[in-house]
Amino acid sequence: MTQNPYEQALMAAIYDEGNPDGPDHDFYRALAQETNSKSILDLGCGTGILTVTLAGADRKVMGIDPASTMLDVARAREGGNNVQWVQGYSSQIKPNSADLVLMTGNVAMHILGQAWKQTLSDIAQGLNLGGVLAFETRNPDARAWEKWNKTGRKRMTSACVLHETTTVSEPDSNGIVTMVEVNRCEDTGDVLELESHLHFRSLEVIRQDLENAGLYIDKVYSSWSRDEFVGGANQPLMIVLARGAVS
């Protein structure tokens, strides 16, 4: 069973179809404008669907991702030449190199254990003075994993008709769920089994982890329209904006 589903060519090829441009990307593009960011780093950039739209004549953009197949798609897309693509992890972040660091989608939740703390530390040292880290994550009180189980869902993709079955465990004692996906292409009969792990962290845990890395929460939203996050099961999304040193 593959531990990194995003290394699979099929997943990279159809990733954008299940994760299209939308209000989440609008939010991050607006944030880049509001912060007047001239250097942006998209950590866990995937296929670069958002990353390329952040690039501009007066702005340097870097996309970092561990999956070579995802980066192949990113480099080939329109506007791909305007971004510096790097295969790797947060250790690739250079000191004082970014005004804005993004971790979009479920990127933050996929980073587990000591790697999460190291990632935040790498980001903190990579931010310019007054720089911003922005990422989204799931509020564990909303128990989103209970809605992710599905059996035999049929989905049309550009690659094939895909039959998808997803099984998600209850969180373990650390708040980590295990997601097992079985995808079968109707056209070829090929079966791809994927296993991934996501960490549901409370806002209190996130705040402490950020502060331990020298980052401090500025705002937390519950929606892409910037409603304030106040907690509770009816607010499944947490969009976190944190800053490093300001002086």
DOKOL-499146 format. One record per residue (C-alpha): chain; residue number from 1; x, y, z; residue in one letter. Coordinates in pm, 1 decimal. Layout:
! DOKOL-499146
{atom 'A'; NUM; {X; Y; Z}; 'A'}
...
! end
This chain:
! DOKOL-499146
{atom 'A'; 1; {0.0; 0.0; 0.0}; 'M'}
{atom 'A'; 2; {144.4; 338.3; -102.0}; 'T'}
{atom 'A'; 3; {229.3; 569.9; 186.2}; 'Q'}
{atom 'A'; 4; {239.7; 883.7; -29.0}; 'N'}
{atom 'A'; 5; {-65.6; 884.3; -257.2}; 'P'}
{atom 'A'; 6; {50.5; 1197.4; -436.1}; 'Y'}
{atom 'A'; 7; {345.9; 1014.9; -592.6}; 'E'}
{atom 'A'; 8; {99.8; 820.1; -807.3}; 'Q'}
{atom 'A'; 9; {79.6; 944.6; -1167.6}; 'A'}
{atom 'A'; 10; {-295.8; 882.9; -1185.2}; 'L'}
{atom 'A'; 11; {-361.9; 1089.7; -873.4}; 'M'}
{atom 'A'; 12; {-146.2; 1374.3; -1001.4}; 'A'}
{atom 'A'; 13; {-318.3; 1370.4; -1339.9}; 'A'}
{atom 'A'; 14; {-670.3; 1403.4; -1199.8}; 'I'}
{atom 'A'; 15; {-594.8; 1595.3; -879.7}; 'Y'}
{atom 'A'; 16; {-719.3; 1931.5; -1007.2}; 'D'}
{atom 'A'; 17; {-1053.0; 1780.6; -1107.7}; 'E'}
{atom 'A'; 18; {-1133.5; 1706.0; -744.9}; 'G'}
{atom 'A'; 19; {-958.7; 2017.0; -612.1}; 'N'}
{atom 'A'; 20; {-1040.9; 2301.7; -851.6}; 'P'}
{atom 'A'; 21; {-976.4; 2673.1; -818.2}; 'D'}
{atom 'A'; 22; {-1235.2; 2827.0; -586.0}; 'G'}
{atom 'A'; 23; {-1303.5; 3057.8; -290.5}; 'P'}
{atom 'A'; 24; {-1011.7; 2915.1; -94.2}; 'D'}
{atom 'A'; 25; {-772.0; 3023.3; -365.8}; 'H'}
{atom 'A'; 26; {-945.5; 3361.0; -388.4}; 'D'}
{atom 'A'; 27; {-879.4; 3405.2; -16.9}; 'F'}
{atom 'A'; 28; {-507.9; 3334.2; -48.1}; 'Y'}
{atom 'A'; 29; {-469.8; 3554.2; -356.7}; 'R'}
{atom 'A'; 30; {-639.3; 3841.6; -174.5}; 'A'}
{atom 'A'; 31; {-415.1; 3786.5; 126.6}; 'L'}
{atom 'A'; 32; {-108.0; 3809.6; -94.7}; 'A'}
{atom 'A'; 33; {-231.3; 4146.6; -221.3}; 'Q'}
{atom 'A'; 34; {-326.3; 4278.4; 122.1}; 'E'}
{atom 'A'; 35; {9.4; 4187.6; 273.6}; 'T'}
{atom 'A'; 36; {190.1; 4334.6; -27.8}; 'N'}
{atom 'A'; 37; {396.3; 4018.9; -40.5}; 'S'}
{atom 'A'; 38; {682.2; 4027.9; -287.8}; 'K'}
{atom 'A'; 39; {809.8; 3679.4; -208.4}; 'S'}
{atom 'A'; 40; {567.7; 3390.5; -155.7}; 'I'}
{atom 'A'; 41; {635.8; 3029.3; -69.1}; 'L'}
{atom 'A'; 42; {367.1; 2765.3; -125.5}; 'D'}
{atom 'A'; 43; {463.5; 2466.9; 89.9}; 'L'}
{atom 'A'; 44; {297.7; 2146.4; -28.4}; 'G'}
{atom 'A'; 45; {205.7; 2317.7; -354.2}; 'C'}
{atom 'A'; 46; {93.2; 1997.3; -528.1}; 'G'}
{atom 'A'; 47; {8.6; 2054.8; -893.2}; 'T'}
{atom 'A'; 48; {55.7; 2430.4; -854.5}; 'G'}
{atom 'A'; 49; {-299.4; 2524.1; -950.8}; 'I'}
{atom 'A'; 50; {-293.7; 2808.3; -695.6}; 'L'}
{atom 'A'; 51; {79.7; 2869.7; -701.1}; 'T'}
{atom 'A'; 52; {101.5; 2987.2; -1061.9}; 'V'}
{atom 'A'; 53; {-173.5; 3244.7; -1004.8}; 'T'}
{atom 'A'; 54; {31.6; 3409.1; -730.0}; 'L'}
{atom 'A'; 55; {322.9; 3487.1; -960.2}; 'A'}
{atom 'A'; 56; {370.7; 3830.9; -1109.5}; 'G'}
{atom 'A'; 57; {629.3; 4065.5; -1254.4}; 'A'}
{atom 'A'; 58; {707.9; 4217.3; -913.9}; 'D'}
{atom 'A'; 59; {673.5; 3899.0; -710.7}; 'R'}
{atom 'A'; 60; {888.4; 3587.6; -661.3}; 'K'}
{atom 'A'; 61; {700.9; 3264.8; -600.2}; 'V'}
{atom 'A'; 62; {839.2; 2925.7; -497.0}; 'M'}
{atom 'A'; 63; {643.6; 2601.3; -478.7}; 'G'}
{atom 'A'; 64; {779.7; 2316.5; -266.4}; 'I'}
{atom 'A'; 65; {637.0; 1964.4; -270.8}; 'D'}
{atom 'A'; 66; {778.4; 1619.1; -194.6}; 'P'}
{atom 'A'; 67; {595.1; 1448.4; -485.0}; 'A'}
{atom 'A'; 68; {778.3; 1458.8; -817.3}; 'S'}
{atom 'A'; 69; {465.7; 1358.2; -1009.8}; 'T'}
{atom 'A'; 70; {272.9; 1656.1; -875.0}; 'M'}
{atom 'A'; 71; {558.1; 1890.5; -962.0}; 'L'}
{atom 'A'; 72; {568.3; 1750.1; -1316.3}; 'D'}
{atom 'A'; 73; {208.3; 1866.1; -1357.9}; 'V'}
{atom 'A'; 74; {292.9; 2202.4; -1198.9}; 'A'}
{atom 'A'; 75; {586.0; 2269.9; -1429.9}; 'R'}
{atom 'A'; 76; {381.6; 2183.2; -1738.3}; 'A'}
{atom 'A'; 77; {82.8; 2405.0; -1662.3}; 'R'}
{atom 'A'; 78; {35.1; 2752.1; -1809.2}; 'E'}
{atom 'A'; 79; {239.1; 2997.7; -1606.2}; 'G'}
{atom 'A'; 80; {461.6; 2722.6; -1468.2}; 'G'}
{atom 'A'; 81; {774.8; 2894.2; -1592.9}; 'N'}
{atom 'A'; 82; {704.7; 3188.3; -1362.4}; 'N'}
{atom 'A'; 83; {746.9; 2979.9; -1047.4}; 'V'}
{atom 'A'; 84; {1053.8; 2818.2; -895.0}; 'Q'}
{atom 'A'; 85; {959.6; 2455.6; -825.5}; 'W'}
{atom 'A'; 86; {1151.1; 2262.1; -562.2}; 'V'}
{atom 'A'; 87; {1108.9; 1897.9; -468.0}; 'Q'}
{atom 'A'; 88; {1139.9; 1852.2; -95.8}; 'G'}
{atom 'A'; 89; {1014.3; 1964.9; 241.3}; 'Y'}
{atom 'A'; 90; {1034.4; 2267.5; 469.6}; 'S'}
{atom 'A'; 91; {1408.6; 2212.7; 507.6}; 'S'}
{atom 'A'; 92; {1437.6; 2369.3; 160.5}; 'Q'}
{atom 'A'; 93; {1319.1; 2706.0; 296.7}; 'I'}
{atom 'A'; 94; {1602.0; 2958.1; 308.3}; 'K'}
{atom 'A'; 95; {1629.7; 3201.7; 601.9}; 'P'}
{atom 'A'; 96; {1450.0; 3534.6; 557.2}; 'N'}
{atom 'A'; 97; {1325.7; 3442.9; 211.5}; 'S'}
{atom 'A'; 98; {947.1; 3489.8; 221.1}; 'A'}
{atom 'A'; 99; {692.3; 3757.3; 304.7}; 'D'}
{atom 'A'; 100; {412.7; 3499.9; 293.0}; 'L'}
{atom 'A'; 101; {415.3; 3122.9; 344.9}; 'V'}
{atom 'A'; 102; {108.3; 2917.3; 256.0}; 'L'}
{atom 'A'; 103; {1.8; 2564.0; 342.9}; 'M'}
{atom 'A'; 104; {-329.0; 2507.2; 165.3}; 'T'}
{atom 'A'; 105; {-574.4; 2220.3; 147.2}; 'G'}
{atom 'A'; 106; {-491.1; 1951.5; 402.1}; 'N'}
{atom 'A'; 107; {-115.5; 2010.9; 387.1}; 'V'}
{atom 'A'; 108; {-82.7; 2109.8; 753.3}; 'A'}
{atom 'A'; 109; {-280.4; 1804.3; 862.4}; 'M'}
{atom 'A'; 110; {-58.7; 1566.7; 664.8}; 'H'}
{atom 'A'; 111; {251.5; 1680.1; 856.0}; 'I'}
{atom 'A'; 112; {279.8; 1464.0; 1166.3}; 'L'}
{atom 'A'; 113; {475.5; 1442.6; 1489.2}; 'G'}
{atom 'A'; 114; {819.1; 1597.8; 1506.3}; 'Q'}
{atom 'A'; 115; {801.9; 1687.3; 1137.9}; 'A'}
{atom 'A'; 116; {519.5; 1933.7; 1218.8}; 'W'}
{atom 'A'; 117; {726.8; 2111.6; 1483.0}; 'K'}
{atom 'A'; 118; {1028.1; 2119.3; 1251.5}; 'Q'}
{atom 'A'; 119; {814.6; 2256.6; 969.3}; 'T'}
{atom 'A'; 120; {691.1; 2544.4; 1183.8}; 'L'}
{atom 'A'; 121; {1047.1; 2616.5; 1295.3}; 'S'}
{atom 'A'; 122; {1168.1; 2617.1; 933.6}; 'D'}
{atom 'A'; 123; {885.3; 2852.1; 835.7}; 'I'}
{atom 'A'; 124; {957.7; 3087.0; 1126.1}; 'A'}
{atom 'A'; 125; {1320.9; 3127.3; 1025.0}; 'Q'}
{atom 'A'; 126; {1221.1; 3156.9; 659.3}; 'G'}
{atom 'A'; 127; {981.7; 3448.5; 707.9}; 'L'}
{atom 'A'; 128; {1099.1; 3802.0; 657.1}; 'N'}
{atom 'A'; 129; {1045.0; 4052.9; 937.5}; 'L'}
{atom 'A'; 130; {670.0; 4081.7; 990.4}; 'G'}
{atom 'A'; 131; {600.5; 3799.9; 745.9}; 'G'}
{atom 'A'; 132; {280.9; 3593.2; 752.1}; 'V'}
{atom 'A'; 133; {208.1; 3220.2; 763.5}; 'L'}
{atom 'A'; 134; {-141.3; 3121.5; 645.6}; 'A'}
{atom 'A'; 135; {-291.9; 2774.6; 644.6}; 'F'}
{atom 'A'; 136; {-619.1; 2590.6; 684.5}; 'E'}
{atom 'A'; 137; {-699.8; 2293.2; 902.6}; 'T'}
{atom 'A'; 138; {-1005.0; 2109.8; 1037.7}; 'R'}
{atom 'A'; 139; {-1168.9; 2174.4; 1371.3}; 'N'}
{atom 'A'; 140; {-1172.9; 1835.8; 1550.7}; 'P'}
{atom 'A'; 141; {-1494.7; 1929.9; 1733.8}; 'D'}
{atom 'A'; 142; {-1680.1; 1904.8; 1400.7}; 'A'}
{atom 'A'; 143; {-1568.3; 1540.3; 1352.0}; 'R'}
{atom 'A'; 144; {-1531.6; 1576.4; 973.4}; 'A'}
{atom 'A'; 145; {-1377.8; 1229.4; 940.6}; 'W'}
{atom 'A'; 146; {-1720.1; 1076.4; 1002.4}; 'E'}
{atom 'A'; 147; {-1840.6; 1222.5; 670.4}; 'K'}
{atom 'A'; 148; {-1544.9; 1103.1; 464.3}; 'W'}
{atom 'A'; 149; {-1635.5; 735.8; 450.1}; 'N'}
{atom 'A'; 150; {-1779.1; 633.7; 114.9}; 'K'}
{atom 'A'; 151; {-1837.1; 305.7; -64.2}; 'T'}
{atom 'A'; 152; {-1833.4; 250.1; -438.2}; 'G'}
{atom 'A'; 153; {-1866.8; 610.7; -543.5}; 'R'}
{atom 'A'; 154; {-1843.8; 645.4; -921.0}; 'K'}
{atom 'A'; 155; {-1670.0; 951.8; -1061.2}; 'R'}
{atom 'A'; 156; {-1597.4; 1056.9; -1418.2}; 'M'}
{atom 'A'; 157; {-1240.7; 1178.2; -1463.6}; 'T'}
{atom 'A'; 158; {-1028.4; 1269.0; -1763.3}; 'S'}
{atom 'A'; 159; {-825.2; 951.2; -1707.9}; 'A'}
{atom 'A'; 160; {-1106.4; 698.6; -1658.9}; 'C'}
{atom 'A'; 161; {-1431.3; 625.1; -1482.1}; 'V'}
{atom 'A'; 162; {-1315.3; 590.4; -1123.7}; 'L'}
{atom 'A'; 163; {-1481.6; 376.5; -857.4}; 'H'}
{atom 'A'; 164; {-1379.4; 509.1; -515.7}; 'E'}
{atom 'A'; 165; {-1409.1; 355.6; -170.4}; 'T'}
{atom 'A'; 166; {-1276.3; 544.7; 131.0}; 'T'}
{atom 'A'; 167; {-1252.0; 420.2; 487.3}; 'T'}
{atom 'A'; 168; {-1150.5; 656.9; 766.4}; 'V'}
{atom 'A'; 169; {-1066.8; 551.1; 1120.7}; 'S'}
{atom 'A'; 170; {-1157.5; 727.9; 1441.3}; 'E'}
{atom 'A'; 171; {-872.9; 950.2; 1566.1}; 'P'}
{atom 'A'; 172; {-609.1; 779.5; 1775.0}; 'D'}
{atom 'A'; 173; {-498.2; 918.1; 2111.5}; 'S'}
{atom 'A'; 174; {-296.8; 1187.4; 1931.7}; 'N'}
{atom 'A'; 175; {-585.4; 1298.1; 1708.1}; 'G'}
{atom 'A'; 176; {-455.1; 1124.6; 1393.8}; 'I'}
{atom 'A'; 177; {-694.9; 948.5; 1158.8}; 'V'}
{atom 'A'; 178; {-596.7; 686.5; 901.3}; 'T'}
{atom 'A'; 179; {-759.9; 713.7; 559.5}; 'M'}
{atom 'A'; 180; {-753.0; 417.4; 321.9}; 'V'}
{atom 'A'; 181; {-866.1; 476.3; -35.6}; 'E'}
{atom 'A'; 182; {-922.9; 207.4; -296.5}; 'V'}
{atom 'A'; 183; {-961.4; 344.8; -649.0}; 'N'}
{atom 'A'; 184; {-1044.9; 125.1; -946.9}; 'R'}
{atom 'A'; 185; {-1040.9; 245.4; -1306.7}; 'C'}
{atom 'A'; 186; {-1345.0; 102.3; -1481.7}; 'E'}
{atom 'A'; 187; {-1174.4; 129.0; -1821.1}; 'D'}
{atom 'A'; 188; {-861.3; -70.3; -1737.1}; 'T'}
{atom 'A'; 189; {-944.0; -255.3; -1416.1}; 'G'}
{atom 'A'; 190; {-633.6; -107.8; -1253.9}; 'D'}
{atom 'A'; 191; {-664.0; -74.0; -877.4}; 'V'}
{atom 'A'; 192; {-474.6; 183.2; -671.8}; 'L'}
{atom 'A'; 193; {-474.4; 151.5; -292.7}; 'E'}
{atom 'A'; 194; {-366.3; 455.3; -95.0}; 'L'}
{atom 'A'; 195; {-312.3; 514.9; 274.9}; 'E'}
{atom 'A'; 196; {-270.2; 855.2; 434.3}; 'S'}
{atom 'A'; 197; {-278.2; 1003.7; 782.5}; 'H'}
{atom 'A'; 198; {-420.3; 1337.8; 894.4}; 'L'}
{atom 'A'; 199; {-377.5; 1510.0; 1228.9}; 'H'}
{atom 'A'; 200; {-680.8; 1690.1; 1371.9}; 'F'}
{atom 'A'; 201; {-535.5; 1952.5; 1607.6}; 'R'}
{atom 'A'; 202; {-734.7; 2181.4; 1834.2}; 'S'}
{atom 'A'; 203; {-678.4; 2554.6; 1806.5}; 'L'}
{atom 'A'; 204; {-514.3; 2546.6; 2149.8}; 'E'}
{atom 'A'; 205; {-261.5; 2288.7; 2032.2}; 'V'}
{atom 'A'; 206; {-194.7; 2483.6; 1712.7}; 'I'}
{atom 'A'; 207; {-144.1; 2804.4; 1908.0}; 'R'}
{atom 'A'; 208; {108.2; 2639.8; 2140.5}; 'Q'}
{atom 'A'; 209; {295.0; 2473.4; 1854.5}; 'D'}
{atom 'A'; 210; {317.7; 2805.1; 1670.5}; 'L'}
{atom 'A'; 211; {439.8; 2991.5; 1976.8}; 'E'}
{atom 'A'; 212; {701.5; 2725.7; 2043.6}; 'N'}
{atom 'A'; 213; {833.5; 2799.8; 1693.9}; 'A'}
{atom 'A'; 214; {827.8; 3177.7; 1745.6}; 'G'}
{atom 'A'; 215; {503.5; 3239.6; 1553.7}; 'L'}
{atom 'A'; 216; {195.7; 3408.9; 1693.8}; 'Y'}
{atom 'A'; 217; {-165.8; 3386.8; 1580.0}; 'I'}
{atom 'A'; 218; {-301.5; 3706.2; 1432.4}; 'D'}
{atom 'A'; 219; {-645.8; 3592.0; 1314.1}; 'K'}
{atom 'A'; 220; {-848.7; 3272.6; 1285.5}; 'V'}
{atom 'A'; 221; {-1139.3; 3254.2; 1040.8}; 'Y'}
{atom 'A'; 222; {-1410.2; 2991.4; 1005.8}; 'S'}
{atom 'A'; 223; {-1487.1; 3057.3; 638.1}; 'S'}
{atom 'A'; 224; {-1335.9; 3193.0; 319.7}; 'W'}
{atom 'A'; 225; {-1556.8; 3500.2; 362.9}; 'S'}
{atom 'A'; 226; {-1364.9; 3569.2; 685.5}; 'R'}
{atom 'A'; 227; {-1623.0; 3492.8; 949.6}; 'D'}
{atom 'A'; 228; {-1458.0; 3482.2; 1290.5}; 'E'}
{atom 'A'; 229; {-1378.5; 3139.9; 1432.8}; 'F'}
{atom 'A'; 230; {-1532.4; 3107.3; 1777.8}; 'V'}
{atom 'A'; 231; {-1521.1; 2729.0; 1810.7}; 'G'}
{atom 'A'; 232; {-1779.8; 2457.5; 1835.9}; 'G'}
{atom 'A'; 233; {-1897.5; 2172.6; 1617.7}; 'A'}
{atom 'A'; 234; {-2076.2; 2403.3; 1372.3}; 'N'}
{atom 'A'; 235; {-1747.7; 2556.4; 1250.9}; 'Q'}
{atom 'A'; 236; {-1554.7; 2276.0; 1079.2}; 'P'}
{atom 'A'; 237; {-1286.5; 2496.2; 920.7}; 'L'}
{atom 'A'; 238; {-1006.3; 2692.4; 1084.2}; 'M'}
{atom 'A'; 239; {-807.8; 2933.0; 867.7}; 'I'}
{atom 'A'; 240; {-507.0; 3046.4; 1065.9}; 'V'}
{atom 'A'; 241; {-297.4; 3357.9; 1004.6}; 'L'}
{atom 'A'; 242; {19.2; 3383.4; 1211.9}; 'A'}
{atom 'A'; 243; {307.4; 3625.7; 1217.4}; 'R'}
{atom 'A'; 244; {667.9; 3600.9; 1311.2}; 'G'}
{atom 'A'; 245; {876.2; 3874.7; 1466.3}; 'A'}
{atom 'A'; 246; {755.9; 4227.7; 1394.6}; 'V'}
{atom 'A'; 247; {1051.0; 4417.0; 1533.7}; 'S'}
! end
